[in-house]
């Protein structure tokens, strides 16, 4: 498989189960940097594309990433080393649980494009031949490898008091995920709902969270909800989508 070339960096992905897709690019471009994070963490980084995007967009001194799959980890390290920001990028080969238990650092921005397919799709009872995903791909895509409740609990321990947490999930999981986050005092500031076209259903939700104390010490700001339509017709992109991704895609 050929490397994926962006305007300021190139990503090799031949050893990764999950290839670069629209979800990762959307999240990397949309994540809020207005609070000028000094430290960034990408959970489940895969090829490292989101971490690379944030290194391009920000002046963060530290851009860390976690990847549990060995092949993806090795490729991520390669992609980091080949970039212009190799001195700021570092990937840990670890599970989120182990990383959370061992790290004492707090991050100003945490970002994740987590696995989300239902584990029932990988049921052993499927007839032979129907399960076409490799084990690595299943680990990358099925949410039993990184349950949402485990993700938000870990984020609540790793995020700085004034930090932001950004994530992309299926729209149908938005209310469930927001509810889980509220249990650890993480509440949404911004939501971007994504549609493929003006006539299609909402497919994805990009969510940004920050802490708010139960006593109300931090007043809840008005939540901003927007909708993004990707295409007007096949391969004809909306101006909103172009504006969001033009710093990265070669042909934007």
LUMDRENKOL-465439 format. One record per residue: x, y, z of N, C-alpha, C in turn. Coordinates in steps of 0.1 Angstrom, whole numbers, plus 5000, padded with zeros to 4 digits. Each point is the difference from the previous one (the first is absolute). Last residue first. Layout:
(r (X, Y, Z), (X, Y, Z), (X, Y, Z))
...
***
This chain:
(r (4930, 5198, 4984), (4990, 5009, 5006), (5005, 5015, 4998))
(r (5023, 4957, 4990), (4992, 5005, 4989), (4989, 5010, 5005))
(r (5033, 4978, 5030), (5007, 5005, 4989), (4991, 5008, 4990))
(r (4989, 4994, 5053), (4998, 4993, 4987), (5008, 5007, 4989))
(r (5001, 5022, 5043), (5005, 4987, 5000), (5000, 4992, 4987))
(r (4982, 5044, 5012), (5014, 5001, 5005), (5007, 4987, 4999))
(r (4952, 5006, 4990), (5009, 5004, 4989), (5015, 5001, 5004))
(r (4956, 4987, 5024), (5011, 4990, 4997), (5011, 5005, 4990))
(r (4960, 5026, 5016), (5004, 4992, 5012), (5013, 4992, 4997))
(r (4978, 5024, 4966), (5006, 5010, 5009), (5005, 4992, 5012))
(r (4976, 4975, 4968), (5013, 5005, 4995), (5007, 5009, 5010))
(r (4957, 4987, 5011), (5009, 4988, 5001), (5014, 5004, 4994))
(r (4965, 5032, 4996), (5003, 4998, 5014), (5010, 4989, 5002))
(r (4983, 5008, 4957), (5010, 5010, 5004), (5004, 4999, 5014))
(r (4984, 4956, 4973), (4994, 5013, 5005), (5011, 5009, 5004))
(r (5007, 4961, 4962), (5000, 5003, 5015), (4994, 5013, 5003))
(r (5000, 4959, 4963), (4999, 5014, 4999), (4997, 5005, 5015))
(r (5003, 4953, 4987), (5014, 5007, 4999), (4999, 5015, 4997))
(r (4954, 4979, 4996), (5011, 4992, 5001), (5013, 5007, 4997))
(r (4964, 5032, 5017), (4998, 4989, 4991), (5013, 4992, 5001))
(r (4995, 5032, 5030), (4988, 5005, 4993), (4996, 4989, 4990))
(r (5029, 4992, 5048), (5000, 5001, 4985), (4987, 5006, 4995))
(r (5011, 4998, 5048), (5013, 4998, 4994), (5000, 5003, 4985))
(r (4974, 5021, 5044), (4997, 4992, 4989), (5013, 4999, 4992))
(r (4987, 5014, 5054), (5010, 5000, 4988), (4995, 4990, 4990))
(r (4980, 5029, 5046), (4999, 4988, 4991), (5009, 5003, 4989))
(r (4996, 5017, 5056), (5000, 5003, 4985), (4999, 4987, 4992))
(r (4997, 5024, 5054), (4997, 4988, 4992), (4999, 5005, 4985))
(r (5017, 5017, 5053), (4999, 5003, 4985), (4999, 4988, 4992))
(r (4989, 5017, 5054), (5006, 4990, 4991), (4997, 5004, 4986))
(r (5007, 5032, 5044), (4990, 4995, 4991), (5006, 4990, 4990))
(r (5021, 5003, 5048), (4999, 5009, 4989), (4990, 4994, 4990))
(r (5005, 4994, 5055), (4999, 4993, 4987), (4998, 5010, 4989))
(r (5027, 5008, 5047), (4987, 5002, 4993), (5000, 4993, 4987))
(r (5028, 4989, 5045), (5002, 5004, 4986), (4987, 5001, 4993))
(r (4997, 4988, 5043), (5010, 5010, 5001), (5004, 5005, 4987))
(r (4967, 4965, 5015), (4997, 5012, 4991), (5010, 5011, 5001))
(r (4997, 4955, 5021), (4995, 5011, 5008), (4997, 5012, 4992))
(r (5020, 4960, 4982), (4986, 4997, 5003), (4993, 5012, 5008))
(r (5041, 5008, 4965), (4998, 4995, 5013), (4985, 4998, 5003))
(r (5026, 4997, 4952), (4991, 5010, 5007), (4997, 4993, 5014))
(r (5036, 4993, 4953), (4995, 4997, 5013), (4990, 5011, 5005))
(r (5004, 4987, 4947), (5009, 5005, 5011), (4994, 4998, 5013))
(r (4995, 4984, 4943), (4997, 5000, 5014), (5010, 5008, 5008))
(r (4980, 4990, 4946), (5011, 5005, 5008), (4995, 5002, 5014))
(r (4987, 4970, 4952), (4997, 5005, 5013), (5012, 5006, 5007))
(r (4976, 4981, 4950), (5013, 5004, 5006), (4996, 5008, 5013))
(r (4973, 4962, 4969), (5000, 5011, 5009), (5014, 5002, 5005))
(r (4974, 4974, 4954), (5010, 5001, 5010), (4997, 5013, 5009))
(r (4969, 4987, 4965), (5008, 4987, 5001), (5009, 5001, 5013))
(r (4951, 5021, 4978), (5012, 5004, 5008), (5007, 4987, 5003))
(r (4970, 4999, 4956), (4999, 5001, 5015), (5013, 5004, 5006))
(r (4987, 5015, 4949), (5003, 4988, 5008), (4998, 5003, 5015))
(r (4996, 5033, 4964), (4988, 4991, 5001), (5003, 4988, 5008))
(r (5033, 5033, 4990), (4989, 5008, 5006), (4988, 4991, 5002))
(r (5047, 4976, 5001), (4994, 5009, 4991), (4988, 5007, 5007))
(r (5030, 4974, 5026), (5006, 4998, 4987), (4996, 5010, 4990))
(r (4999, 5011, 5053), (4992, 4993, 4990), (5008, 4999, 4987))
(r (5008, 5012, 5057), (5005, 4999, 4986), (4990, 4992, 4991))
(r (5005, 5033, 5048), (4993, 4988, 4995), (5002, 5000, 4985))
(r (5023, 5023, 5046), (4999, 5001, 4986), (4994, 4987, 4994))
(r (5006, 5029, 5050), (4996, 4988, 4993), (4999, 5003, 4985))
(r (5020, 5022, 5052), (4998, 5001, 4985), (4996, 4986, 4995))
(r (5006, 5005, 5046), (5000, 5014, 4997), (4996, 5003, 4985))
(r (4991, 4958, 5040), (5003, 5005, 4987), (5000, 5015, 4998))
(r (5015, 4971, 5045), (4988, 5004, 4994), (5003, 5007, 4986))
(r (5020, 4967, 5045), (5003, 5006, 4987), (4988, 5003, 4992))
(r (5004, 4978, 5045), (5001, 5015, 5000), (5005, 5006, 4987))
(r (4990, 4953, 5010), (5013, 5004, 5004), (5003, 5015, 4999))
(r (4958, 4981, 4987), (5003, 4993, 5013), (5013, 5003, 5005))
(r (4986, 5015, 4957), (4995, 5009, 5011), (5002, 4993, 5014))
(r (5011, 4977, 4959), (5010, 5010, 5003), (4995, 5009, 5012))
(r (4971, 4966, 4983), (5012, 4994, 5007), (5010, 5011, 5004))
(r (4963, 5014, 4974), (4996, 4996, 5014), (5011, 4994, 5008))
(r (5007, 5011, 4955), (4999, 5012, 5008), (4996, 4997, 5014))
(r (5000, 4965, 4969), (5014, 5004, 5003), (5000, 5012, 5009))
(r (4958, 4985, 4984), (5007, 4990, 5009), (5013, 5004, 5004))
(r (4978, 5026, 4967), (4994, 5001, 5013), (5006, 4991, 5011))
(r (5016, 4996, 4955), (5003, 5013, 5005), (4994, 5002, 5015))
(r (4999, 4963, 4965), (5006, 4998, 5013), (5002, 5013, 5008))
(r (4983, 4997, 4954), (4991, 4992, 5008), (5005, 4998, 5015))
(r (5027, 5021, 4966), (4990, 5009, 5005), (4990, 4992, 5009))
(r (5051, 4984, 4995), (4988, 4999, 4992), (4989, 5009, 5007))
(r (5049, 5016, 5010), (4992, 4988, 5002), (4989, 4999, 4991))
(r (5048, 5029, 5016), (4991, 4998, 4990), (4993, 4986, 5001))
(r (5027, 5041, 5034), (4998, 4986, 4996), (4990, 5000, 4988))
(r (5032, 5032, 5039), (4992, 5000, 4987), (5000, 4986, 4995))
(r (5011, 5033, 5047), (5000, 4986, 4994), (4991, 5000, 4988))
(r (5029, 5038, 5033), (4989, 4997, 4991), (5002, 4985, 4995))
(r (5018, 5032, 5047), (5002, 4993, 4987), (4987, 4998, 4993))
(r (5013, 5019, 5045), (4995, 5009, 4990), (5000, 4994, 4986))
(r (5015, 4975, 5038), (4988, 5006, 5004), (4994, 5009, 4990))
(r (5029, 4959, 4982), (5003, 5011, 5010), (4986, 5007, 5003))
(r (5004, 4947, 4985), (4998, 5014, 4995), (5002, 5010, 5011))
(r (5002, 4951, 5006), (5012, 5005, 4992), (4998, 5015, 4996))
(r (4966, 4974, 5023), (5012, 4999, 5009), (5012, 5007, 4993))
(r (4958, 4996, 4978), (4998, 5008, 5012), (5012, 5000, 5009))
(r (5000, 4972, 4962), (5001, 5014, 4996), (4999, 5009, 5012))
(r (4991, 4955, 5005), (5014, 5002, 4999), (5003, 5015, 4996))
(r (4955, 4986, 5003), (5006, 4999, 5013), (5015, 5003, 4999))
(r (4976, 4997, 4960), (4997, 5012, 5007), (5006, 5000, 5014))
(r (5006, 4961, 4973), (5006, 5012, 4994), (4998, 5012, 5008))
(r (4978, 4960, 5012), (5014, 5000, 5004), (5008, 5012, 4994))
(r (4955, 4994, 4989), (5001, 5004, 5014), (5014, 5000, 5005))
(r (4990, 4986, 4955), (4999, 5014, 5002), (5001, 5004, 5015))
(r (5026, 4957, 4980), (4986, 5004, 5004), (4999, 5015, 5003))
(r (5034, 4969, 4973), (5001, 5013, 5007), (4986, 5005, 5003))
(r (5006, 4958, 4980), (5014, 5002, 5002), (5002, 5013, 5008))
(r (4957, 4988, 4985), (5003, 4992, 5012), (5015, 5001, 5003))
(r (4979, 5021, 4961), (5001, 5008, 5012), (5003, 4991, 5013))
(r (5017, 4993, 4948), (4989, 4996, 5008), (5001, 5006, 5014))
(r (5033, 5007, 4963), (4987, 5005, 4997), (4989, 4997, 5010))
(r (5048, 4987, 5002), (5000, 5014, 4996), (4985, 5005, 5000))
(r (5009, 4954, 5007), (5004, 5008, 5011), (4999, 5014, 4998))
(r (4991, 4972, 4964), (4989, 5000, 5010), (5004, 5007, 5013))
(r (5032, 4996, 4966), (4989, 5009, 4996), (4989, 5000, 5010))
(r (5035, 4970, 5006), (5005, 5014, 5002), (4989, 5010, 4997))
(r (4992, 4954, 4991), (5000, 5003, 5014), (5004, 5014, 5003))
(r (4979, 4993, 4952), (5011, 4994, 5007), (4999, 5003, 5015))
(r (4957, 4998, 4967), (5009, 5009, 5006), (5012, 4992, 5007))
(r (4959, 4983, 4978), (5011, 5003, 4990), (5011, 5009, 5007))
(r (4957, 4965, 5011), (5008, 5010, 5007), (5013, 5003, 4992))
(r (4970, 4969, 4983), (4993, 5012, 5001), (5008, 5011, 5007))
(r (5014, 4954, 4993), (5002, 5008, 4988), (4993, 5014, 5001))
(r (4982, 4959, 5029), (5014, 5001, 4995), (5000, 5008, 4987))
(r (4960, 5009, 5034), (5005, 4989, 4991), (5014, 5003, 4995))
(r (4985, 5019, 5048), (4998, 5003, 4986), (5005, 4989, 4991))
(r (5003, 5003, 5049), (4989, 4992, 4994), (4998, 5003, 4985))
(r (5030, 5023, 5031), (5006, 4988, 4995), (4990, 4991, 4993))
(r (4998, 5055, 5002), (4995, 4988, 5007), (5006, 4987, 4994))
(r (5003, 5050, 4990), (5012, 4991, 5000), (4996, 4987, 5007))
(r (4970, 5036, 4997), (5003, 4998, 4986), (5012, 4990, 4999))
(r (4984, 5016, 5042), (4991, 4989, 4995), (5004, 4997, 4985))
(r (5019, 5037, 5025), (5007, 4987, 5001), (4992, 4988, 4995))
(r (4995, 5052, 4982), (4995, 4991, 5010), (5008, 4987, 5000))
(r (5023, 5045, 4984), (4991, 4990, 4995), (4996, 4991, 5011))
(r (5031, 5038, 5004), (4986, 5001, 5003), (4991, 4990, 4995))
(r (5054, 5022, 5015), (4993, 4990, 4993), (4985, 5000, 5004))
(r (5027, 5047, 5004), (5000, 4986, 5006), (4993, 4990, 4991))
(r (5026, 5047, 4999), (4991, 4994, 4990), (4999, 4986, 5004))
(r (5018, 5046, 5029), (4999, 4985, 4997), (4989, 4998, 4989))
(r (5031, 5038, 5035), (4992, 4998, 4988), (5000, 4985, 4997))
(r (5014, 5042, 5039), (5000, 4986, 4997), (4990, 4998, 4988))
(r (5029, 5042, 5026), (4991, 4996, 4989), (5001, 4985, 4999))
(r (5024, 5021, 5034), (4991, 5011, 4997), (4990, 4997, 4989))
(r (5025, 4965, 5037), (5001, 5005, 4986), (4989, 5011, 4998))
(r (5032, 4975, 5042), (4987, 5005, 4996), (5001, 5007, 4987))
(r (5032, 4960, 5028), (4998, 5013, 4993), (4986, 5003, 4997))
(r (5020, 4960, 5019), (4996, 5010, 5010), (4998, 5013, 4994))
(r (4999, 4944, 4985), (5004, 5014, 4997), (4995, 5009, 5011))
(r (4991, 4952, 5000), (5014, 5003, 5002), (5004, 5015, 4998))
(r (4955, 4980, 4995), (5005, 4997, 5014), (5014, 5005, 5002))
(r (4980, 5005, 4957), (4993, 5009, 5010), (5005, 4997, 5014))
(r (5015, 4973, 4965), (5005, 5014, 4998), (4995, 5008, 5011))
(r (4984, 4956, 4997), (5013, 5001, 5005), (5006, 5014, 5000))
(r (4957, 4994, 4981), (5000, 4997, 5014), (5014, 5001, 5006))
(r (4995, 5003, 4953), (4996, 5013, 5007), (4999, 4998, 5015))
(r (5035, 4970, 4972), (4985, 5001, 5001), (4997, 5013, 5007))
(r (5046, 4997, 4972), (4993, 4996, 5012), (4985, 5000, 4999))
(r (5046, 5020, 4977), (4994, 4987, 4997), (4994, 4994, 5012))
(r (5011, 5053, 4984), (5001, 4990, 5011), (4993, 4987, 4995))
(r (5022, 5047, 4975), (4990, 4990, 5001), (5003, 4989, 5010))
(r (5012, 5056, 4985), (5005, 4987, 5006), (4988, 4991, 5001))
(r (5019, 5053, 4980), (4991, 4988, 4999), (5006, 4988, 5006))
(r (5022, 5043, 4994), (4988, 5002, 5009), (4991, 4989, 5000))
(r (5040, 5002, 4972), (5004, 5003, 5013), (4989, 5003, 5010))
(r (4993, 4991, 4953), (5004, 4988, 5007), (5004, 5003, 5015))
(r (4980, 5026, 4960), (4998, 5003, 5015), (5004, 4988, 5008))
(r (4999, 5002, 4951), (5008, 5012, 5004), (4999, 5003, 5015))
(r (4996, 4949, 4980), (4993, 5012, 4999), (5009, 5012, 5005))
(r (5009, 4951, 5001), (5002, 5006, 4986), (4993, 5014, 4999))
(r (4997, 4974, 5040), (5014, 5002, 4998), (5003, 5007, 4986))
(r (4956, 4985, 5012), (5004, 5011, 5009), (5015, 5005, 4996))
(r (4982, 4961, 4979), (4994, 5013, 4995), (5004, 5012, 5008))
(r (5015, 4958, 5015), (5006, 5003, 4988), (4994, 5013, 4994))
(r (4980, 4983, 5038), (5013, 5005, 5003), (5008, 5004, 4988))
(r (4959, 4978, 4994), (4998, 5014, 5005), (5013, 5006, 5004))
(r (5000, 4955, 4986), (4998, 5009, 4989), (4997, 5015, 5005))
(r (5005, 4966, 5032), (5013, 5002, 4993), (4998, 5009, 4988))
(r (4961, 4990, 5025), (5009, 5007, 5008), (5013, 5003, 4992))
(r (4969, 4971, 4981), (4995, 5014, 4999), (5010, 5009, 5008))
(r (5006, 4954, 5004), (5003, 5005, 4986), (4997, 5014, 4998))
(r (4989, 4980, 5042), (5015, 5001, 4998), (5003, 5005, 4986))
(r (4956, 5012, 5030), (5004, 4991, 4990), (5014, 5002, 4996))
(r (4979, 5029, 5031), (5002, 4987, 5006), (5005, 4990, 4990))
(r (5005, 5056, 5008), (4995, 4990, 4990), (5003, 4986, 5006))
(r (5001, 5058, 5011), (5000, 4987, 5005), (4995, 4990, 4989))
(r (5025, 5053, 5004), (4990, 4991, 4995), (5001, 4987, 5006))
(r (5016, 5057, 5005), (5002, 4986, 5003), (4989, 4992, 4993))
(r (5025, 5050, 5000), (4989, 4993, 4993), (5002, 4985, 5002))
(r (5020, 5050, 5020), (5000, 4986, 5001), (4987, 4995, 4993))
(r (5010, 5046, 5001), (5014, 4995, 5002), (5000, 4985, 5000))
(r (4966, 5033, 4973), (5001, 4992, 5012), (5014, 4994, 5001))
(r (4977, 5030, 4967), (5014, 5002, 5005), (5002, 4992, 5013))
(r (4965, 4991, 4956), (5002, 5006, 5013), (5015, 5002, 5003))
(r (4980, 4979, 4959), (4991, 5011, 5003), (5004, 5008, 5013))
(r (5024, 4961, 4984), (5000, 5010, 4989), (4992, 5012, 5005))
(r (4999, 4963, 5028), (5014, 5006, 5000), (5001, 5011, 4990))
(r (4961, 4976, 5000), (5000, 5009, 5011), (5014, 5006, 5002))
(r (4994, 4967, 4966), (4992, 5012, 4997), (5000, 5010, 5011))
(r (5020, 4959, 5008), (5008, 5007, 4990), (4993, 5013, 4996))
(r (4978, 4969, 5028), (5010, 5006, 5007), (5009, 5009, 4991))
(r (4967, 4974, 4980), (4994, 5011, 5008), (5010, 5008, 5008))
(r (5014, 4961, 4974), (4996, 5012, 4992), (4994, 5011, 5008))
(r (5019, 4954, 5010), (5005, 5012, 5006), (4995, 5013, 4993))
(r (4989, 4951, 4994), (5011, 5005, 4992), (5007, 5012, 5006))
(r (4971, 4980, 5034), (5001, 4993, 4987), (5012, 5004, 4993))
(r (4980, 5014, 5045), (5004, 5009, 4990), (5001, 4993, 4986))
(r (4981, 4997, 5050), (4997, 4991, 4989), (5004, 5006, 4987))
(r (4998, 5037, 5032), (4998, 4986, 5005), (4996, 4991, 4989))
(r (5029, 5048, 5008), (4991, 4993, 4990), (4998, 4986, 5004))
(r (5016, 5050, 5025), (5001, 4985, 5000), (4989, 4995, 4990))
(r (5031, 5049, 5015), (4989, 4993, 4993), (5001, 4985, 5001))
(r (5018, 5052, 5022), (5002, 4985, 4999), (4988, 4994, 4994))
(r (5003, 5047, 5005), (5014, 4997, 5000), (5003, 4985, 4999))
(r (4957, 5033, 4983), (5005, 4989, 5008), (5015, 4998, 4999))
(r (4963, 5038, 4989), (5015, 4999, 4998), (5006, 4988, 5009))
(r (4953, 5015, 4991), (5005, 5001, 5014), (5015, 4998, 5000))
(r (4974, 4996, 4960), (5000, 5014, 5005), (5005, 5002, 5014))
(r (4993, 4961, 4968), (5014, 5003, 5005), (5000, 5015, 5006))
(r (4964, 4956, 4984), (5001, 5014, 5004), (5014, 5002, 5006))
(r (4982, 4964, 4961), (5004, 5001, 5014), (5004, 5014, 5004))
(r (4990, 4983, 4954), (4989, 5007, 5008), (5004, 5003, 5014))
(r (5028, 4975, 4968), (4998, 5014, 4995), (4991, 5008, 5009))
(r (5008, 4953, 5008), (5012, 5007, 5002), (4999, 5015, 4995))
(r (4963, 4972, 4995), (5003, 5002, 5014), (5012, 5008, 5002))
(r (4988, 4987, 4956), (4990, 5009, 5005), (5004, 5004, 5015))
(r (5025, 4966, 4979), (5004, 5013, 4995), (4990, 5011, 5005))
(r (4991, 4955, 5012), (5013, 5004, 5006), (5003, 5015, 4995))
(r (4963, 4978, 4980), (4998, 5003, 5014), (5012, 5006, 5007))
(r (5000, 4984, 4954), (4995, 5014, 5002), (4999, 5003, 5015))
(r (5037, 4964, 4989), (4986, 5002, 4995), (4995, 5014, 5003))
(r (5046, 4962, 4998), (4995, 5014, 5002), (4987, 5002, 4994))
(r (5011, 4950, 5016), (5006, 5010, 4991), (4994, 5014, 5003))
(r (5007, 4953, 5030), (4990, 5010, 4996), (5008, 5011, 4992))
(r (5025, 4963, 5014), (4987, 4994, 4996), (4990, 5010, 4995))
(r (5054, 5005, 4994), (4989, 5003, 5009), (4987, 4994, 4996))
(r (5043, 5001, 4976), (5001, 4990, 5011), (4988, 5002, 5010))
(r (5007, 5029, 4961), (4999, 4986, 4995), (5000, 4989, 5012))
(r (5003, 5051, 4997), (4989, 4994, 5007), (4999, 4985, 4996))
(r (5029, 5052, 5000), (5001, 4986, 4996), (4989, 4992, 5008))
(r (5004, 5055, 4990), (4997, 4989, 5009), (5000, 4986, 4993))
(r (5020, 5056, 4996), (4995, 4988, 4993), (4998, 4989, 5011))
(r (5000, 5059, 4998), (5005, 4987, 5005), (4995, 4988, 4992))
(r (4988, 5047, 4992), (5012, 5002, 5008), (5006, 4987, 5006))
(r (4960, 5001, 4971), (5008, 5012, 4995), (5013, 5001, 5008))
(r (4981, 4951, 4995), (4994, 5012, 5004), (5009, 5012, 4996))
(r (4996, 4945, 4986), (5007, 5012, 5000), (4991, 5012, 5003))
(r (5005, 4944, 5006), (4990, 5010, 4999), (5007, 5013, 5002))
(r (5021, 4952, 4981), (4999, 5009, 5011), (4989, 5010, 4997))
(r (4996, 4952, 4977), (5008, 5012, 4998), (4998, 5009, 5013))
(r (4997, 4945, 4997), (4992, 5012, 5000), (5009, 5013, 5000))
***
